[in-house]
């Protein structure tokens, strides 16, 4: 709910038809400007795309316009480098 609420607030959408790829890209750009990692941005994108897929499945919209928004490259924006535990 919080991810969808942030998307709606960030894109200023009041109807499902206003949740477009441009609106999602605007929201993701705002997340990037706040310093969030690529992984966090991809999670937000994944929630939005899944929500629109549910809307398509239930007949609330005709197609999922958010699928075309590309994912961020998580390998180029590593925040935490995992390492094996030592003895």
Biopython code that builds the backbone (N, CA, C, O; Angstrom):
import numpy as np
from Bio.PDB.StructureBuilder import StructureBuilder

atoms = [
    (1, "UNK", "N", (0.816, -1.195, 0.000)),
    (1, "UNK", "CA", (0.000, 0.000, 0.000)),
    (1, "UNK", "C", (0.859, 1.259, 0.000)),
    (1, "UNK", "O", (0.558, 2.237, -0.685)),
    (2, "UNK", "N", (1.927, 1.214, 0.776)),
    (2, "UNK", "CA", (2.753, 2.417, 0.868)),
    (2, "UNK", "C", (3.433, 2.731, -0.462)),
    (2, "UNK", "O", (3.559, 3.900, -0.828)),
    (3, "UNK", "N", (3.873, 1.705, -1.188)),
    (3, "UNK", "CA", (4.507, 1.930, -2.494)),
    (3, "UNK", "C", (3.496, 2.510, -3.486)),
    (3, "UNK", "O", (3.822, 3.431, -4.236)),
    (4, "UNK", "N", (2.284, 1.981, -3.494)),
    (4, "UNK", "CA", (1.257, 2.500, -4.402)),
    (4, "UNK", "C", (0.841, 3.913, -4.010)),
    (4, "UNK", "O", (0.608, 4.760, -4.872)),
    (5, "UNK", "N", (0.749, 4.162, -2.712)),
    (5, "UNK", "CA", (0.395, 5.508, -2.260)),
    (5, "UNK", "C", (1.469, 6.512, -2.673)),
    (5, "UNK", "O", (1.154, 7.628, -3.084)),
    (6, "UNK", "N", (2.729, 6.116, -2.565)),
    (6, "UNK", "CA", (3.823, 7.001, -2.985)),
    (6, "UNK", "C", (3.777, 7.241, -4.492)),
    (6, "UNK", "O", (4.048, 8.349, -4.955)),
    (7, "UNK", "N", (3.434, 6.202, -5.259)),
    (7, "UNK", "CA", (3.319, 6.356, -6.715)),
    (7, "UNK", "C", (2.210, 7.331, -7.071)),
    (7, "UNK", "O", (2.400, 8.214, -7.907)),
    (8, "UNK", "N", (1.063, 7.176, -6.445)),
    (8, "UNK", "CA", (-0.068, 8.064, -6.730)),
    (8, "UNK", "C", (0.268, 9.491, -6.326)),
    (8, "UNK", "O", (-0.043, 10.434, -7.054)),
    (9, "UNK", "N", (0.895, 9.653, -5.182)),
    (9, "UNK", "CA", (1.262, 10.998, -4.727)),
    (9, "UNK", "C", (2.334, 11.610, -5.624)),
    (9, "UNK", "O", (2.270, 12.791, -5.965)),
    (10, "UNK", "N", (3.311, 10.804, -5.998)),
    (10, "UNK", "CA", (4.404, 11.308, -6.824)),
    (10, "UNK", "C", (3.992, 11.644, -8.241)),
    (10, "UNK", "O", (4.537, 12.568, -8.845)),
    (11, "UNK", "N", (3.030, 10.899, -8.779)),
    (11, "UNK", "CA", (2.591, 11.139, -10.156)),
    (11, "UNK", "C", (1.384, 12.060, -10.226)),
    (11, "UNK", "O", (0.982, 12.484, -11.310)),
    (12, "UNK", "N", (0.799, 12.372, -9.058)),
    (12, "UNK", "CA", (-0.378, 13.237, -8.973)),
    (12, "UNK", "C", (-1.555, 12.661, -9.765)),
    (12, "UNK", "O", (-2.377, 13.410, -10.293)),
    (13, "UNK", "N", (-1.633, 11.330, -9.846)),
    (13, "UNK", "CA", (-2.719, 10.666, -10.570)),
    (13, "UNK", "C", (-3.965, 10.601, -9.706)),
    (13, "UNK", "O", (-3.887, 10.322, -8.510)),
    (14, "UNK", "N", (-5.119, 10.861, -10.317)),
    (14, "UNK", "CA", (-6.387, 10.742, -9.609)),
    (14, "UNK", "C", (-7.249, 9.626, -10.190)),
    (14, "UNK", "O", (-8.247, 9.229, -9.588)),
    (15, "UNK", "N", (-6.860, 9.118, -11.366)),
    (15, "UNK", "CA", (-7.584, 8.024, -12.024)),
    (15, "UNK", "C", (-6.579, 7.002, -12.532)),
    (15, "UNK", "O", (-5.402, 7.310, -12.724)),
    (16, "UNK", "N", (-7.057, 5.786, -12.747)),
    (16, "UNK", "CA", (-6.176, 4.736, -13.263)),
    (16, "UNK", "C", (-5.611, 5.107, -14.626)),
    (16, "UNK", "O", (-4.470, 4.765, -14.936)),
    (17, "UNK", "N", (-6.383, 5.790, -15.429)),
    (17, "UNK", "CA", (-5.929, 6.170, -16.767)),
    (17, "UNK", "C", (-4.737, 7.131, -16.706)),
    (17, "UNK", "O", (-3.986, 7.251, -17.675)),
    (18, "UNK", "N", (-4.566, 7.804, -15.588)),
    (18, "UNK", "CA", (-3.457, 8.745, -15.450)),
    (18, "UNK", "C", (-2.165, 8.062, -15.014)),
    (18, "UNK", "O", (-1.112, 8.700, -15.004)),
    (19, "UNK", "N", (-2.220, 6.777, -14.652)),
    (19, "UNK", "CA", (-1.015, 6.027, -14.308)),
    (19, "UNK", "C", (-0.391, 5.509, -15.601)),
    (19, "UNK", "O", (-0.632, 4.374, -16.014)),
    (20, "UNK", "N", (0.397, 6.343, -16.216)),
    (20, "UNK", "CA", (1.032, 6.020, -17.487)),
    (20, "UNK", "C", (2.513, 5.740, -17.263)),
    (20, "UNK", "O", (3.029, 5.898, -16.157)),
    (21, "UNK", "N", (3.182, 5.324, -18.326)),
    (21, "UNK", "CA", (4.623, 5.088, -18.248)),
    (21, "UNK", "C", (5.354, 6.383, -17.894)),
    (21, "UNK", "O", (6.327, 6.359, -17.141)),
    (22, "UNK", "N", (4.894, 7.499, -18.426)),
    (22, "UNK", "CA", (5.522, 8.786, -18.099)),
    (22, "UNK", "C", (5.367, 9.115, -16.616)),
    (22, "UNK", "O", (6.291, 9.633, -15.989)),
    (23, "UNK", "N", (4.204, 8.814, -16.066)),
    (23, "UNK", "CA", (3.968, 9.081, -14.648)),
    (23, "UNK", "C", (4.875, 8.212, -13.778)),
    (23, "UNK", "O", (5.408, 8.682, -12.773)),
    (24, "UNK", "N", (5.050, 6.953, -14.160)),
    (24, "UNK", "CA", (5.935, 6.069, -13.404)),
    (24, "UNK", "C", (7.384, 6.523, -13.519)),
    (24, "UNK", "O", (8.116, 6.499, -12.530)),
    (25, "UNK", "N", (7.809, 6.936, -14.705)),
    (25, "UNK", "CA", (9.177, 7.420, -14.874)),
    (25, "UNK", "C", (9.416, 8.686, -14.062)),
    (25, "UNK", "O", (10.506, 8.873, -13.521)),
    (26, "UNK", "N", (8.427, 9.545, -13.971)),
    (26, "UNK", "CA", (8.534, 10.755, -13.152)),
    (26, "UNK", "C", (8.694, 10.379, -11.680)),
    (26, "UNK", "O", (9.505, 10.969, -10.966)),
    (27, "UNK", "N", (7.925, 9.406, -11.239)),
    (27, "UNK", "CA", (8.016, 8.941, -9.851)),
    (27, "UNK", "C", (9.386, 8.315, -9.579)),
    (27, "UNK", "O", (9.987, 8.574, -8.536)),
    (28, "UNK", "N", (9.878, 7.501, -10.501)),
    (28, "UNK", "CA", (11.179, 6.868, -10.315)),
    (28, "UNK", "C", (12.309, 7.902, -10.328)),
    (28, "UNK", "O", (13.295, 7.755, -9.605)),
    (29, "UNK", "N", (12.166, 8.929, -11.137)),
    (29, "UNK", "CA", (13.172, 9.999, -11.151)),
    (29, "UNK", "C", (13.192, 10.731, -9.813)),
    (29, "UNK", "O", (14.255, 11.129, -9.336)),
    (30, "UNK", "N", (12.031, 10.906, -9.215)),
    (30, "UNK", "CA", (11.966, 11.549, -7.900)),
    (30, "UNK", "C", (12.634, 10.669, -6.848)),
    (30, "UNK", "O", (13.318, 11.173, -5.957)),
    (31, "UNK", "N", (12.438, 9.361, -6.949)),
    (31, "UNK", "CA", (13.089, 8.439, -6.015)),
    (31, "UNK", "C", (14.609, 8.498, -6.178)),
    (31, "UNK", "O", (15.352, 8.476, -5.197)),
    (32, "UNK", "N", (15.054, 8.572, -7.428)),
    (32, "UNK", "CA", (16.490, 8.635, -7.692)),
    (32, "UNK", "C", (17.087, 9.924, -7.145)),
    (32, "UNK", "O", (18.199, 9.921, -6.617)),
    (33, "UNK", "N", (16.357, 11.022, -7.269)),
    (33, "UNK", "CA", (16.868, 12.295, -6.761)),
    (33, "UNK", "C", (16.942, 12.306, -5.237)),
    (33, "UNK", "O", (17.706, 13.079, -4.659)),
    (34, "UNK", "N", (16.152, 11.454, -4.584)),
    (34, "UNK", "CA", (16.213, 11.328, -3.120)),
    (34, "UNK", "C", (17.349, 10.417, -2.684)),
    (34, "UNK", "O", (17.597, 10.261, -1.488)),
    (35, "UNK", "N", (18.044, 9.809, -3.650)),
    (35, "UNK", "CA", (19.208, 8.991, -3.330)),
    (35, "UNK", "C", (18.910, 7.520, -3.138)),
    (35, "UNK", "O", (19.749, 6.800, -2.597)),
    (36, "UNK", "N", (17.749, 7.044, -3.559)),
    (36, "UNK", "CA", (17.438, 5.629, -3.425)),
    (36, "UNK", "C", (18.238, 4.807, -4.422)),
    (36, "UNK", "O", (18.595, 5.289, -5.497)),
    (37, "UNK", "N", (18.510, 3.577, -4.059)),
    (37, "UNK", "CA", (19.308, 2.690, -4.910)),
    (37, "UNK", "C", (18.474, 2.166, -6.071)),
    (37, "UNK", "O", (17.249, 2.290, -6.085)),
    (38, "UNK", "N", (19.161, 1.580, -7.042)),
    (38, "UNK", "CA", (18.493, 0.990, -8.198)),
    (38, "UNK", "C", (17.587, -0.161, -7.757)),
    (38, "UNK", "O", (16.517, -0.367, -8.329)),
    (39, "UNK", "N", (18.008, -0.895, -6.758)),
    (39, "UNK", "CA", (17.195, -2.005, -6.260)),
    (39, "UNK", "C", (15.881, -1.500, -5.664)),
    (39, "UNK", "O", (14.831, -2.101, -5.889)),
    (40, "UNK", "N", (15.927, -0.420, -4.920)),
    (40, "UNK", "CA", (14.712, 0.167, -4.348)),
    (40, "UNK", "C", (13.798, 0.700, -5.442)),
    (40, "UNK", "O", (12.578, 0.559, -5.367)),
    (41, "UNK", "N", (14.396, 1.311, -6.456)),
    (41, "UNK", "CA", (13.592, 1.828, -7.562)),
    (41, "UNK", "C", (12.954, 0.690, -8.343)),
    (41, "UNK", "O", (11.805, 0.804, -8.770)),
    (42, "UNK", "N", (13.685, -0.410, -8.537)),
    (42, "UNK", "CA", (13.118, -1.566, -9.232)),
    (42, "UNK", "C", (11.987, -2.191, -8.433)),
    (42, "UNK", "O", (11.021, -2.686, -9.014)),
    (43, "UNK", "N", (12.093, -2.175, -7.105)),
    (43, "UNK", "CA", (11.024, -2.702, -6.270)),
    (43, "UNK", "C", (9.766, -1.862, -6.439)),
    (43, "UNK", "O", (8.668, -2.406, -6.558)),
    (44, "UNK", "N", (9.915, -0.548, -6.450)),
    (44, "UNK", "CA", (8.777, 0.341, -6.640)),
    (44, "UNK", "C", (8.156, 0.133, -8.024)),
    (44, "UNK", "O", (6.933, 0.124, -8.167)),
    (45, "UNK", "N", (9.002, -0.032, -9.036)),
    (45, "UNK", "CA", (8.520, -0.303, -10.391)),
    (45, "UNK", "C", (7.768, -1.622, -10.439)),
    (45, "UNK", "O", (6.712, -1.715, -11.066)),
    (46, "UNK", "N", (8.306, -2.645, -9.779)),
    (46, "UNK", "CA", (7.691, -3.970, -9.776)),
    (46, "UNK", "C", (6.293, -3.917, -9.150)),
    (46, "UNK", "O", (5.365, -4.543, -9.662)),
    (47, "UNK", "N", (6.137, -3.188, -8.065)),
    (47, "UNK", "CA", (4.835, -3.049, -7.407)),
    (47, "UNK", "C", (3.840, -2.376, -8.345)),
    (47, "UNK", "O", (2.697, -2.818, -8.460)),
    (48, "UNK", "N", (4.267, -1.316, -9.011)),
    (48, "UNK", "CA", (3.379, -0.583, -9.917)),
    (48, "UNK", "C", (2.952, -1.451, -11.096)),
    (48, "UNK", "O", (1.778, -1.464, -11.469)),
    (49, "UNK", "N", (3.908, -2.176, -11.684)),
    (49, "UNK", "CA", (3.593, -3.041, -12.832)),
    (49, "UNK", "C", (2.658, -4.173, -12.404)),
    (49, "UNK", "O", (1.732, -4.524, -13.136)),
    (50, "UNK", "N", (2.895, -4.741, -11.233)),
    (50, "UNK", "CA", (2.033, -5.818, -10.736)),
    (50, "UNK", "C", (0.620, -5.307, -10.456)),
    (50, "UNK", "O", (-0.357, -6.003, -10.729)),
    (51, "UNK", "N", (0.511, -4.102, -9.914)),
    (51, "UNK", "CA", (-0.804, -3.520, -9.668)),
    (51, "UNK", "C", (-1.566, -3.319, -10.968)),
    (51, "UNK", "O", (-2.754, -3.633, -11.056)),
    (52, "UNK", "N", (-0.876, -2.793, -11.981)),
    (52, "UNK", "CA", (-1.558, -2.590, -13.267)),
    (52, "UNK", "C", (-1.906, -3.925, -13.924)),
    (52, "UNK", "O", (-2.921, -4.021, -14.615)),
    (53, "UNK", "N", (-1.089, -4.951, -13.723)),
    (53, "UNK", "CA", (-1.419, -6.282, -14.252)),
    (53, "UNK", "C", (-2.686, -6.804, -13.581)),
    (53, "UNK", "O", (-3.524, -7.427, -14.233)),
    (54, "UNK", "N", (-2.827, -6.552, -12.287)),
    (54, "UNK", "CA", (-4.045, -6.938, -11.588)),
    (54, "UNK", "C", (-5.242, -6.165, -12.124)),
    (54, "UNK", "O", (-6.331, -6.723, -12.262)),
    (55, "UNK", "N", (-5.047, -4.882, -12.429)),
    (55, "UNK", "CA", (-6.129, -4.071, -12.998)),
    (55, "UNK", "C", (-6.565, -4.609, -14.356)),
    (55, "UNK", "O", (-7.755, -4.612, -14.670)),
    (56, "UNK", "N", (-5.609, -5.063, -15.162)),
    (56, "UNK", "CA", (-5.936, -5.670, -16.459)),
    (56, "UNK", "C", (-6.712, -6.960, -16.236)),
    (56, "UNK", "O", (-7.721, -7.206, -16.896)),
    (57, "UNK", "N", (-6.243, -7.775, -15.314)),
    (57, "UNK", "CA", (-6.871, -9.072, -15.039)),
    (57, "UNK", "C", (-8.311, -8.916, -14.561)),
    (57, "UNK", "O", (-9.168, -9.732, -14.902)),
    (58, "UNK", "N", (-8.579, -7.892, -13.787)),
    (58, "UNK", "CA", (-9.923, -7.685, -13.258)),
    (58, "UNK", "C", (-10.781, -6.804, -14.156)),
    (58, "UNK", "O", (-11.939, -6.539, -13.833)),
    (59, "UNK", "N", (-10.233, -6.348, -15.276)),
    (59, "UNK", "CA", (-11.007, -5.588, -16.246)),
    (59, "UNK", "C", (-11.137, -4.103, -15.941)),
    (59, "UNK", "O", (-12.001, -3.433, -16.506)),
    (60, "UNK", "N", (-10.316, -3.590, -15.078)),
    (60, "UNK", "CA", (-10.387, -2.170, -14.740)),
    (60, "UNK", "C", (-9.703, -1.289, -15.788)),
    (60, "UNK", "O", (-10.094, -0.138, -15.983)),
    (61, "UNK", "N", (-8.684, -1.827, -16.462)),
    (61, "UNK", "CA", (-8.019, -1.147, -17.574)),
    (61, "UNK", "C", (-7.810, -2.160, -18.688)),
    (61, "UNK", "O", (-7.853, -3.369, -18.460)),
    (62, "UNK", "N", (-7.584, -1.654, -19.896)),
    (62, "UNK", "CA", (-7.436, -2.547, -21.047)),
    (62, "UNK", "C", (-6.045, -3.130, -21.191)),
    (62, "UNK", "O", (-5.898, -4.294, -21.566)),
    (63, "UNK", "N", (-5.013, -2.335, -20.898)),
    (63, "UNK", "CA", (-3.648, -2.825, -21.060)),
    (63, "UNK", "C", (-2.748, -2.230, -19.980)),
    (63, "UNK", "O", (-3.065, -1.217, -19.356)),
    (64, "UNK", "N", (-1.625, -2.895, -19.788)),
    (64, "UNK", "CA", (-0.659, -2.469, -18.782)),
    (64, "UNK", "C", (0.387, -1.585, -19.450)),
    (64, "UNK", "O", (1.335, -2.079, -20.061)),
    (65, "UNK", "N", (0.206, -0.289, -19.328)),
    (65, "UNK", "CA", (1.116, 0.670, -19.966)),
    (65, "UNK", "C", (2.437, 0.809, -19.210)),
    (65, "UNK", "O", (3.379, 1.411, -19.726)),
    (66, "UNK", "N", (2.519, 0.268, -18.005)),
    (66, "UNK", "CA", (3.716, 0.445, -17.190)),
    (66, "UNK", "C", (4.800, -0.578, -17.495)),
    (66, "UNK", "O", (5.939, -0.413, -17.057)),
    (67, "UNK", "N", (4.472, -1.629, -18.236)),
    (67, "UNK", "CA", (5.454, -2.670, -18.549)),
    (67, "UNK", "C", (6.629, -2.147, -19.352)),
    (67, "UNK", "O", (7.718, -2.719, -19.294)),
    (68, "UNK", "N", (6.433, -1.080, -20.093)),
    (68, "UNK", "CA", (7.487, -0.588, -20.986)),
    (68, "UNK", "C", (8.566, 0.205, -20.253)),
    (68, "UNK", "O", (9.607, 0.507, -20.836)),
    (69, "UNK", "N", (8.337, 0.544, -18.996)),
    (69, "UNK", "CA", (9.336, 1.294, -18.232)),
    (69, "UNK", "C", (10.489, 0.348, -17.911)),
    (69, "UNK", "O", (10.278, -0.694, -17.290)),
    (70, "UNK", "N", (11.700, 0.697, -18.326)),
    (70, "UNK", "CA", (12.829, -0.219, -18.125)),
    (70, "UNK", "C", (13.258, -0.304, -16.663)),
    (70, "UNK", "O", (13.056, 0.621, -15.877)),
    (71, "UNK", "N", (13.851, -1.436, -16.330)),
    (71, "UNK", "CA", (14.403, -1.629, -14.992)),
    (71, "UNK", "C", (15.752, -0.927, -14.901)),
    (71, "UNK", "O", (16.435, -0.729, -15.906)),
    (72, "UNK", "N", (16.120, -0.559, -13.697)),
    (72, "UNK", "CA", (17.435, 0.022, -13.451)),
    (72, "UNK", "C", (18.460, -1.100, -13.340)),
    (72, "UNK", "O", (18.126, -2.213, -12.934)),
    (73, "UNK", "N", (19.701, -0.809, -13.700)),
    (73, "UNK", "CA", (20.768, -1.793, -13.619)),
    (73, "UNK", "C", (21.295, -1.846, -12.188)),
    (73, "UNK", "O", (22.020, -0.954, -11.747)),
    (74, "UNK", "N", (20.923, -2.901, -11.473)),
    (74, "UNK", "CA", (21.308, -3.028, -10.072)),
    (74, "UNK", "C", (22.800, -3.322, -9.905)),
    (74, "UNK", "O", (23.383, -2.984, -8.874)),
    (75, "UNK", "N", (23.414, -3.940, -10.895)),
    (75, "UNK", "CA", (24.837, -4.274, -10.766)),
    (75, "UNK", "C", (25.728, -3.029, -10.815)),
    (75, "UNK", "O", (26.850, -3.063, -10.311)),
    (76, "UNK", "N", (25.259, -1.954, -11.400)),
    (76, "UNK", "CA", (26.047, -0.724, -11.484)),
    (76, "UNK", "C", (25.853, 0.166, -10.255)),
    (76, "UNK", "O", (26.585, 1.137, -10.062)),
    (77, "UNK", "N", (24.860, -0.172, -9.428)),
    (77, "UNK", "CA", (24.546, 0.660, -8.270)),
    (77, "UNK", "C", (24.506, -0.205, -7.012)),
    (77, "UNK", "O", (23.498, -0.258, -6.309)),
    (78, "UNK", "N", (25.624, -0.880, -6.745)),
    (78, "UNK", "CA", (25.697, -1.740, -5.556)),
    (78, "UNK", "C", (25.941, -0.881, -4.340)),
    (78, "UNK", "O", (26.913, -0.127, -4.297)),
    (79, "UNK", "N", (25.079, -0.982, -3.357)),
    (79, "UNK", "CA", (25.243, -0.223, -2.122)),
    (79, "UNK", "C", (25.918, -1.059, -1.049)),
    (79, "UNK", "O", (26.699, -0.547, -0.246)),
    (80, "UNK", "N", (25.614, -2.342, -1.042)),
    (80, "UNK", "CA", (26.203, -3.241, -0.043)),
    (80, "UNK", "C", (26.846, -4.403, -0.755)),
    (80, "UNK", "O", (26.191, -5.132, -1.500)),
    (81, "UNK", "N", (28.111, -4.570, -0.528)),
    (81, "UNK", "CA", (28.844, -5.687, -1.115)),
    (81, "UNK", "C", (28.823, -6.816, -0.100)),
    (81, "UNK", "O", (29.389, -6.691, 0.986)),
    (82, "UNK", "N", (28.181, -7.901, -0.446)),
    (82, "UNK", "CA", (28.111, -9.050, 0.451)),
    (82, "UNK", "C", (29.443, -9.787, 0.458)),
    (82, "UNK", "O", (30.119, -9.893, -0.566)),
    (83, "UNK", "N", (29.800, -10.286, 1.616)),
    (83, "UNK", "CA", (31.038, -11.046, 1.724)),
    (83, "UNK", "C", (30.773, -12.255, 2.606)),
    (83, "UNK", "O", (29.857, -12.242, 3.429)),
    (84, "UNK", "N", (31.564, -13.287, 2.437)),
    (84, "UNK", "CA", (31.351, -14.499, 3.261)),
    (84, "UNK", "C", (31.699, -14.233, 4.720)),
    (84, "UNK", "O", (32.532, -13.384, 5.036)),
    (85, "UNK", "N", (31.048, -14.970, 5.586)),
    (85, "UNK", "CA", (31.354, -14.852, 7.004)),
    (85, "UNK", "C", (32.735, -15.443, 7.306)),
    (85, "UNK", "O", (33.158, -16.417, 6.685)),
    (86, "UNK", "N", (33.404, -14.852, 8.240)),
    (86, "UNK", "CA", (34.716, -15.370, 8.644)),
    (86, "UNK", "C", (34.539, -16.348, 9.795)),
    (86, "UNK", "O", (33.508, -16.356, 10.468)),
    (87, "UNK", "N", (35.572, -17.181, 10.012)),
    (87, "UNK", "CA", (35.504, -18.121, 11.140)),
    (87, "UNK", "C", (35.512, -17.346, 12.414)),
    (87, "UNK", "O", (35.462, -17.934, 13.494)),
]
sb = StructureBuilder()
sb.init_structure("model")
sb.init_model(0)
sb.init_chain("A")
sb.init_seg("    ")
for serial, (resi, resn, name, xyz) in enumerate(atoms, 1):
    if name == "N":
        sb.init_residue(resn, " ", resi, " ")
    sb.init_atom(name, np.array(xyz, "f"), 0.0, 1.0, " ", f" {name:<3s}", serial, name[0])
structure = sb.get_structure()
